[in-house]
Amino acid sequence: MTEVENLILEHLRQLRGSIDTMREDLRELKTRMGNLENQNAVLTNQYAIMSIRLDRLDARVERIERRLDLAEAPTS
């Protein structure tokens, strides 16, 4: 082989190594992104549950206030 062919082969090997590294990095980023999406879904679900619970508590407090005549009369 000539020196030029050896040089070309060496560059191709370096490129292949760089591409393999980038492929690994991309695989890791995809995994991390998937984890973030899962965590976001969990937090969104927890927020919805807390919102429902707060709505129920609000309704219970309103009923208690009405029973104890603590609620102000609605203004129209």
C-alpha positions as CSV (number, residue, x, y, z in Angstrom):
1,M,0.0,0.0,0.0
2,T,1.1,3.5,-0.6
3,E,1.5,6.2,2.0
4,V,-1.6,8.0,0.6
5,E,-3.7,4.8,1.0
6,N,-2.5,4.4,4.6
7,L,-3.3,8.0,5.4
8,I,-6.8,7.6,4.0
9,L,-7.4,4.4,5.9
10,E,-6.2,6.1,9.1
11,H,-8.6,9.0,8.6
12,L,-11.4,6.5,8.0
13,R,-10.6,4.7,11.2
14,Q,-10.6,8.0,13.1
15,L,-14.0,8.9,11.6
16,R,-15.4,5.5,12.5
17,G,-14.3,6.0,16.1
18,S,-15.8,9.4,16.2
19,I,-19.1,8.1,14.8
20,D,-19.1,5.3,17.3
21,T,-18.6,7.8,20.2
22,M,-21.4,10.0,18.8
23,R,-23.7,6.9,18.5
24,E,-23.1,6.1,22.2
25,D,-23.7,9.7,23.2
26,L,-27.0,9.8,21.3
27,R,-28.1,6.5,22.8
28,E,-27.4,7.9,26.3
29,L,-29.3,11.1,25.5
30,K,-32.3,9.2,24.3
31,T,-32.3,7.2,27.5
32,R,-32.1,10.3,29.6
33,M,-34.8,12.0,27.6
34,G,-37.1,9.0,28.1
35,N,-36.5,9.2,31.8
36,L,-37.3,12.9,31.8
37,E,-40.5,12.3,29.9
38,N,-41.5,9.6,32.4
39,Q,-40.8,11.9,35.4
40,N,-42.8,14.7,33.7
41,A,-45.8,12.3,33.3
42,V,-45.6,11.3,36.9
43,L,-45.5,14.9,38.1
44,T,-48.4,15.8,35.8
45,N,-50.4,12.9,37.3
46,Q,-49.6,13.9,40.8
47,Y,-50.6,17.5,40.1
48,A,-54.0,16.3,38.8
49,I,-54.5,14.2,41.9
50,M,-53.7,17.1,44.2
51,S,-56.0,19.4,42.3
52,I,-58.9,16.9,42.7
53,R,-58.2,16.6,46.4
54,L,-58.1,20.3,46.9
55,D,-61.4,20.7,45.0
56,R,-63.0,18.1,47.3
57,L,-61.6,19.8,50.4
58,D,-62.9,23.1,49.2
59,A,-66.4,21.6,48.8
60,R,-66.2,20.1,52.3
61,V,-65.2,23.4,53.8
62,E,-68.1,25.2,52.0
63,R,-70.5,22.6,53.4
64,I,-69.2,23.0,56.9
65,E,-69.4,26.8,56.7
66,R,-73.0,26.6,55.5
67,R,-74.0,24.2,58.3
68,L,-72.4,26.5,60.9
69,D,-73.9,29.6,59.3
70,L,-70.4,30.9,58.8
71,A,-70.7,31.4,55.0
72,E,-71.6,34.8,53.7
73,A,-74.7,35.1,51.7
74,P,-74.0,35.1,48.0
75,T,-74.3,38.5,46.4
76,S,-76.1,38.8,43.1
